[in-house]
Amino acid sequence: MAAAACVLDECEQHGEVCRAVSQSCVDPVQTPGSAGDWKCECLAPATGSQAGAAAECRVDECVANAATCSAAGQACVDTDTAEDALGDWECRCAAPATETAVTSVAVCTYLGDCGEAAVEAVCAAGGQICVDNDMEVNGVWRCACVAPSVGLSQDNAAAHCELDECKAECATCAGRACTDADQDCVDVDKDPVTGLSSWECRCIAPREGAQVGGVATCTLDECVGNAATCTAAGQECYDSDNATKATWGCRCAPPATQTALGAPAECFVDECDGNMACAAAGQACNDPDTGAESLNDR
């Protein structure tokens, strides 16, 4: 029989610390060997977490509104991310324009070829800005991607922009979320307008698991790499705790029930166990060979 997997949810003891400030308590690994890893997490749309204490919560309104600005080739900025400071996000024109607008797209003013509505429309349609590097030469301009997106077009054309939210710094970007959890960060859609918040944390092999927009819950089935050790002995592999290493073992085939951690088990079947036939006749039961394959010899 496999050993029982012990569970230690520290939120049962410390959860009130988080609930008292309207936050949730999370214990990511609930095993006795991982004591002290519980944390308080802010409730959406606020972000923030703190191990062993209440978190400092922030609300970056650009997480929800960045697409409004980026679609017009502008940057979204939340000037105050305190939880009680709402409605102060703004769209800002890319240089050399300086205009801004609170909670809406700004009206930007550009000079040279970029001042022509038809030219500006080509760039604006892709959420880009127009760049005229030489005011003395007419009819030569380019579209440039708005930071943190990257990309610059050829002359007189729209650019192909990409935003890798795993590498850039922005309201919807991953930051160090995956790195701090020892996981890989992958941005599956780098479109700066339609692909916002598409990054995900992925567990590093041999662990498995992924989570879009947050840290993944990783599992480790050690039987993936160790099953052959058990099957070679005619036994099955089991992993009693997929969150912890070195918890795999081998289990004897029925009717034997023995197990061994990290190696084949020594299997035996004592047919006298639970057999009352002899006792009912006032006799002693003896199984001369308790080998798992030696049956009906009591």
Long-range contacts (C-beta under 8 A, 24 or more apart in sequence): 1-257, 1-259, 2-238, 2-240, 2-249, 2-251, 2-259, 3-240, 3-259, 3-261, 4-240, 5-31, 5-240, 5-241, 5-247, 6-31, 6-32, 7-31, 8-32, 8-34, 8-35, 10-35, 10-36, 10-37, 10-38, 11-38, 14-38, 14-52, 17-53, 17-54, 18-54, 20-54, 21-54, 23-54, 23-55, 23-57, 28-215, 28-217, 29-243, 29-244, 30-243, 31-241, 31-243, 31-244, 33-244, 46-83, 57-83, 58-82, 58-83, 59-83, 59-85, 59-86, 60-171, 61-86, 61-87, 61-88, 61-89, 62-89, 62-170, 62-171, 62-172, 63-171, 63-172, 63-197, 65-89, 65-103, 66-170, 66-171, 66-172, 66-196, 67-193, 67-196, 68-104, 68-105, 69-105, 70-127, 70-146, 70-149, 70-192, 70-193, 70-196, 71-105, 71-127, 71-193, 72-105, 72-106, 72-124, 72-127, 73-123, 73-124, 73-126, 73-127, 73-128, 73-129, 73-146, 74-105, 74-106, 74-108, 74-146, 75-146, 75-147, 76-171, 78-171, 93-129, 94-129, 94-144, 94-146, 94-147, 97-129, 111-135, 112-141, 113-138, 113-139, 113-140, 113-141, 114-141, 122-157, 122-158, 123-158, 123-159, 125-158, 126-158, 126-159, 126-161, 127-161, 127-192, 127-193, 128-153, 128-158, 128-159, 128-161, 145-192, 146-192, 148-173, 149-192, 161-191, 161-192, 162-190, 162-191, 162-192, 163-187, 163-190, 163-191, 163-192, 163-195, 163-196, 164-190, 165-190, 165-195, 165-196, 165-197, 165-198, 165-199, 166-199, 172-196, 172-197, 173-199, 174-199, 174-201, 177-201, 177-214, 177-215, 178-202, 178-215, 181-215, 181-216, 183-215, 183-216, 183-218, 218-243, 219-243, 220-244, 220-245, 222-246, 222-247, 222-248, 223-248, 226-262, 229-263, 229-264, 230-264, 232-264, 233-264, 233-265, 235-264, 235-265, 235-267, 252-292, 253-292, 255-292, 255-295, 256-292, 267-292, 268-292, 269-294, 269-295, 271-295, 271-296, 271-297, 271-298, 272-298
